[in-house]
Amino acid sequence: MKLFKNGKIYIERESFAEAMIIDDNRIVKVGTQNECLSVFKGESVVDLKGQTVLPGLIDSHLHFLMTAEYISLLPIADVSSLRELIERCQKHITETEMTKDSVLYSEGWNHTTFTDEKRMPDRLDLDKVSADVPVVLVRVDRHVMSLNTAALNYFNITSATIVANGGEIIKDESGQPTGVLTEGAVDLVKAKLPRKTKVEKKKLLIDTMKLANQVGLTSMHTNDAKDETIEETLKLYEELEKEQRLTLRFYQQIWFNDGKYLSGFLNSSYSFQQGSRWNRVGPIKFFIDGTLGSRTAALRESYSDDPTTRGMLTKSQETLTAEVKSAVEHGFQVIIHGIGDRGIETILNAYDAALNGQPNKLRLGINHMQITGHDLIERVAEKGYLTYVQPIFLDDDMPIIYERIGEERANTSYLFQTMINKGIHQSFSSDAPIVSFNPFYNIQCALTRNRLESSDAEPYLPSEAVDIYSAIDAYTYEGAYASFEESDKGRLKEGYLADFIILDKDIFTCEPQQIKVIKVIETYVDGDCVYSRGEADEK
């Protein structure tokens, strides 16, 4: 039994306690100092010295294994020009003495931030990196991939190659691949990339869990298990749990890009909510469109800066509806990637058909929910569909929103506060490795409606800023609600799991622009301290 006293312990909106007692892995008492001291029978006492305590933070959608692998790649997310991207890759190939038998693979470029040419790199650009070493570079959103000629040859991608799962091999006027692949076409490469061993993946996961604990994360809804690798990936987490090496709780979102794997999984030994409090099988995850930055998000009207396209649906309405119905009939929750308004509308049609007028007991939800329109929000609110949003995306999207979709649509997009006002369940997530999984970046963007390093810029739809209580709840209670655990975690109340964090600043009173620099002093999961700032700073 351990007593934490003299703190500012967040209970719920505008409600705080001074002290709490944990016994083993549960909170057994929360209240005033005197109330807790009167029933405390242990010897271990922690003086919080007025520090703020929050429930452990829950990222409700990210790709954790991919993030672990991403951290080990050549960093290209910070390149500011196409020229710099080429030069950095050239230097890496030279320094590491890469040969034509190896592949330079990395992720993170964003052409919308390039200062020389704001276009996607193609094979002609990447041929400048190397004529012999295959080069594969993935856009920050992971929905577009650029290859040099050596990589097109290495992966056998030609003008005759067929894309089975949506997406496109972009071709030039002569019908030859330009080296740019979109959406499902990227799987032509990913399926053939050199793979890490199980031992290597485990080490990456363990190392990255430490980084996650360091920024206050105690639970994650991770989207790693995909198509033909589902069982292999789930077993990684199962083995780490058996080895007692998990310092995060995982809710597994099962990802299907290729529908041919869906039936086999639904009829396998896996079932919804199977597992433990540390690692459980969660929802089925589908995609319906792409992203705003790459102009592949499916819109109801053309892009304002490219009238020739409305983006793309990665599958038909009929296919998505059939897949959702199948998942629901097998008792699975569903979450679907939807960024554009046409994509979101397609999701809602599929959900409405699958539920057929019944309540949303499986808590079906939409991931991203960016380009909306009030009619779509009304439909989400009416049926009680969940939303998983990423305020941190404003950091990248603010410079392009108005040029991509025009003022009218921009004024009805990223409507976080409107969704809260409508009573919509809204959890926060990072979608890492698209961006950092640091929750404080996300929270700051939700409050400021601005870029992280441009606090003097004009905020984007400031009336849609959420307050600090809503932001904290979106990272705690709402994340727990999305995994049917709102009675077990996400709050610091009696009977709840002892997952909590201690901060170096009072997040409820500090300037919103300073939230990004808040540090976690300690992180507790299941009553155990899994991260202590002092210990980490010494390393």
N, C-alpha and C positions, 0 to 999 in steps of 0.2 A: 504494500500500500504506500502511495506517495502523495504528498500534499503540495500543490502549487498555490502559493499565496501572494497577496499584494500585487495583483495583476489587473489588466483590463481585458477580460475574457469575453469574447463576442458570443452572445447567445442567439439573437435574432435582431431584426431591425430596431435600432435605438435601445437595445437591451443588452446590458453587460453585467458580468459578475466579478467579484474580487478574487475568488479562490475556487479550486476544484480538487477533488480527490480521485485518483485512479487506482484501481486494484486489478492487478494482472493486466488484461487488455481492454478493460472497460472503465468508463467514467461512472463513479458511484455516488458522487455528490458534487453539486455546483451551487454556489451561493455567496453570501458574505463571508468575510474572514472568520467572524465569530461562529457562524453556522457550521462552517467546515471544521474549525478547531474543536468544536464541541463533540463531534462524532469521530474525529481522526484518532486512530489507534496505532498508527505506524511510527516509524522513526525517521523516514526520509522526507525532508522538507526542502522545497525549492522556493527561494525568494525571487519572484519575478521582477521586483524593483520597478513596478509600474509599467512593465513592458506589455505590449499588445499580443494577445493570443487569438489565433484563428483556427477554425477546423482545418484539417489537412486539405490542400487544394486538389481538385479533381479535373483533369483535362479530359473532356468528353469525346474528343476525336483527334487522334494523331496516328502516325505510323512509327511506332517506337523502335522496332528492329531496323527499319529503314533509316531512322534518325541515327541509331548507333553506327550503322554502316556509313552513313553520310559524313559523320564526324571524322572518319578515317580517310576521306577523299581529298584530292587536291582542292583547296578552297577557291571557288570562282564566284561566289555570291556577291563579293564586294567589288568586282571589276566594274570600272566606270565607262569603259568604251570597248568597242569591238576590237580595236587594235590591242588594247591591254589584254583582252581575253586570249587573243592569238599569241601574244608574246609570253604570257604566263604559261601557256601550255607548251610552247616551244622550249622554254627554260626547264620545265619539269621533265620533258622527254630527254633532254640533254643530260641533266643532272642525275637522273635515275637510270640512264643508259637503256631506255626501252627499245625493244626490237619489234619487227613486224609480227612476231609471234605473240606479243602482248597487246592489251587494249588499254588505251587511256580513256577511262570513264570517270566523269564527274557530273555534278549537278549544281544548279544555282544561278546561272546567268539570267539576266533580265534586260531584254533589249529596250524596254521603255525608259531605262535609266542611262542608256549609253549616251555619251556626249558627242560622239562623232556621227554615227549613223544609227538611227533608231529602227533597226530592222533585225530580223532573226538571222543568225549566221547560217550559211549554207555550205555545201561541199567545197565550193571554190574558196571560201574564206578559210575553212579548216584544212584544205590542202596546203595552205601556207604554213600550217603547224607542222605537218609531215606528209610526205608523199607515200611513206611506207607503213608507219605505225597507224593502226586503226584508231580514230578519235571519235568518241561518242560523248556529247555534251548535252545535258538535259536542262530545259528551262526551269526556273524557280518553282513554277506551279506543277511540274512533273507531267504536264499534258502535251509537251512538245519536245522533240529530240532532234539534235543536229548531228550529222555524220559527215566525215570526209569521204573521198572516193575509196580510200583503202578500207574504211569501215563498211561502206556499201558492198564492196566485194567480199569482205570477210564474212558478213552476215547474209550474203547472197540475196541482196535486195536489188531487183531490176525493174524495168518498166512493166514486166509481166507478173510481178509478185502481187498476189491477192491478199487483201486485208479482210480478215474474217470477223473481227469484233468491233466494227465501227472505226472511224478515223480515216486518215488519208496519207498516202505517200505523195507528197507534193511533187509535181513534175514541171519541167520547163516547156517552152514552146515546141520543142522537138519530141516531147513525150518522155524524156529521160528524168530520173529522180534528181531532184535538186539537193538531196541530202536532208531535207526537213520532213519529219514524220509527226503526225498529230494523233492524239487520243489512242485508240486501240492499236494503231499501227506501231506504237513504241514497243508493244509486246513481241514484235518480230525480232527485236534486238534483246530485250530483257530476258527472254526465255533461253537465250544462247550465251549470255554473259558468263564468264568464269565465276563459279560459286564458292563462297567461303565454307569451310568445314563446320561441323556442329560445334566443335571445341572453340573455334574462332568466334562464332556467333554468340556462344555463351559468354565468352569474355567481354565482347562488345556490349552485350546486354547488361552485364554486371557493372561495368565501368560507367555506362550511361545512366543506370539507375542511381548511382551516386550523384551524378550531375543533376538529375531530376529532384532528388531529395534536397539537394543544396538550394534549390529555388522554391522549396515548399510543397512540391508535389508528393502526394501520398497514394493517389489512385489514378489510373488511366484507362480510358476506353481505347484500346489499341487496334489498329486496322492493318495487320501484318499477314494473317493467314489468308492465302489467295489461291483460287482455282486449284491447280494440280499440286500445290505445296501446302495445302491446308493441314493435313495430318502431320507432316514434317514440322511445320512451324508451331502448331499447338503442342507437340511433344517437347519442343525446346522449353517452353514455359512450364509444362508439367514436370519436367526433370529438374528445373531450377527450384520449383516448389518443393519437390521431394528432398532435394539437397539442402533445403532451408536457406536458400540464397536470395530469395525475393525480399526487397525492401520497399516494394510498391505493390499495390493491389491491381490486378489486371482484369478487365472486362473485354473479352475478345470479340471484335467485330469481324465477321467472316465475309471476305471480299470475293465477289464474283464479277469478273470482267467477261468471262466466257461462260455463257449459260449452259454449256454442255456438262459442266461439273456440278450444277445445282442439284439435279435429281439424285445423284449419287450421294451427295452430302446429306440431303434431307432424309434419305432412307438408310443412313449409316447409323452407327452406334451413338453418335453425338446427338444431344438434345439441348434445347434452350434452357439456360440457367444451370446446366450441368457443371459441377465443380465445387470449389470452396470459396470462402471469403477472400482468398488470395488470388484465385485464378478461375474465372468462370467463362463458359461459352455464352456469348451475348447475341446480338442481332445479326441478321443477314444484311450485307452492304452491297448496294448496286450503284452504278453510275448512270446518269442520263444525258449529261452534257459536259462541256469543258470549262474554260476559264475566260474571264474578261480580258486579261492581258494578252492572251493569244487569239482573241476573237473567236473562240470555239464555244463559249457559253451560248446556249440556244435562246435566241430572242424572238419575241412575237413580231417585231418590226426590225428592219435592217439596222446594222451598225451605223451610227452617225458619221463616223470617219471612214467607212467603207460600205457604201450602199449595195455592193454586189453580194454581201453575205449577211445571213442572220445567225451565223454560228452553226452548230450541228447537234442533232440528237444522236446519241451513240446507239440507240435502238428504237424501234417503233413503239407507238403507244400499245399496240396489241401484244408485243413481246414483253414489255415491262409489266403490263397488267397481268399477264399470265404468270410471270415469275413471282410477282408480289402475292398473287392469289395462292400459288403453290407454297410459298414460305409461310403465309398466314395459316393455311390449312394444316400445316405441320407444327403450328404453335409457336412460330418464331416471330420475334420482334423484327422490324425492318427499318433501316436507315438508308436514305438515298441521297447521293450527291446531286444538288441542284443549285446552279448559280444564276442562270438566265431565267427570265419570266416564262418563256416557252417551256424550258426544262421543268421549272417548278409546277407549271400548269399540268404537264404530262404526269408528274409524280402524283399530284392531287387527284387526277382522274383515275390513276391506278389504285390509289388508296381507297377512294370512295367506292370503286367497283369491288375491291377485295372485302371491305367491311360491310357493304350492302346494307347500309342503314344502322348497323350495330355500333355500340360504343367502341372507342379506341382503347380497349383493355390491354392490347399488346404494346401500346405507346409507340406507334409508328411515328417516324420523324424525318425531317428534312435537314440535311447537312448543308450549310452555307447560307441559303435563303437571302441572297444579295439583291438581285435586280427583281423587285417584287411588284409593286402596284398594289393599291389598297384592296382590290377585289381578291387577290390571292391571299393577303393577310386575313381578310374576313373568312375565307374558306378554311384556313388553318385554325383560326380561333373557334369557328363553329364546330369543327370536328375534333378539336382537342389534340391536333398533331403536335409533336414536339419539334423544336428547332434547336439546331446546334450552330452557333455563330462564332465568328472570329473577328472581333473588333480590330485586332492587330493587322488585318488585311488592309485597313485604311492607310497604313503606313506606306504600302506600295501602290495602292489603287487611287489615292487622292489626286495624284498628278494626271491621271488618265480618265477618270470617271466621266467628266463632262464631254471630253472629245470623243470618247467611245460611244456613249449612249445619249448625249444631248441633255439639255437642262430639264425637260419635262420628266424623263425617266430617272434622271439622277436625283430629282427631288422626291422620288418615291422609292428610294433604294437604301439599303443598310438601315432600316427603320427599327433599331433596337428598342427604343423607348415606346414607340407605338405598339410593338408586339407585346411588351410588358403591360401596357395600359389595356390591351385587349385580353389579358389573362393568359397569354400563351406561355407555356413552359419553354424557357430559353436558357440553355446552358452554354458556357464559354469553352472554347477549345482553340488549339493552336494550329492543328493540321501539320505539325512538324513532320518532316524536315522542311516543309514549305517556308516556314519561319521558325524562329527560336521558340522553344516550349517554355520560356520564362513567363510565368503568369502575370508578373507585374507590368510587363510591356503591354500585354493584352488589356489589363485593367486600366492603365493610363489612357490608352486609345479610346476605350469605352467612355471614359469620363471627359476627355478633352475633345474628342472627335477631330483629332489632329495627328500629324506625323510625330514620331517620337522625338526627332531632333529639330522640329520646326514649330515650336510653340508660339512663335509670333505670327505665323501664317493665319489666314482666315480659316476658322474651323469649318468643317463640312457638316451642314445641317445641325447646328449646335443644339436645336430643340430636341434632337434625338439622342443627346448625351444621357446616359443613365447615371444615377447617383451611386455613391460608394457602397451603400447597402445592397442595392440590386446587383452590382458587379461582384461583390463578395459572395452573395447567394448564388449567382450564376456559376461560380467556381466551386461551390460547396454543395448546398442543398440540391440545386438543379442537376448537377452532375450525378448525385446519388439517386435522384428521382428517375433519371434516364436509365439507370440500371436496376430499378425497383428496390433500392436500398435506402430510401429516405427515412426509414425508421431505424436504421442501423449506423449510418454515418452521414457526414455533411452538416452536423450540428454538434455543439459541445453541450450535451444534455445528459442527464442521468440515464444510464443503460446503454448509451451509444459507445461505439468503438473508440478507443483512446488514440485517435489519429489527429494530431494537432501540430501547429507551428508557432514559434515565438519570433516576433519581428524586432528589428532594431529601431524602427520608427513607428509612430502611430499612424497607420494608413487612413484612419478615419478623420484626422485633423490636418495632415500634411498637405502642402500644395499639390494639386493633381499632377503638375508637371514634374514633381519629384518622386512620384510613385515608382518610376522605372529604376531608381537607384536604391530602393528599399532592399535590405539584405535579411536573410533568415538567420537567426541566431542558433536555433535548434529545430529539428524536425523529429516528431515521434510517430511511429507507426506500430499499431498493436501494443501500445504502452512502452515500446522500446525506443530509445534515442538512436536514430539511424544516421543522423547528421548533426555535428556540432561545429559551429563556425570557427571557434578557436583552434580545434584540431586541424581543420582543413587549411586554415591560413598559415599554419606552420609548415605545411608540405610544399 
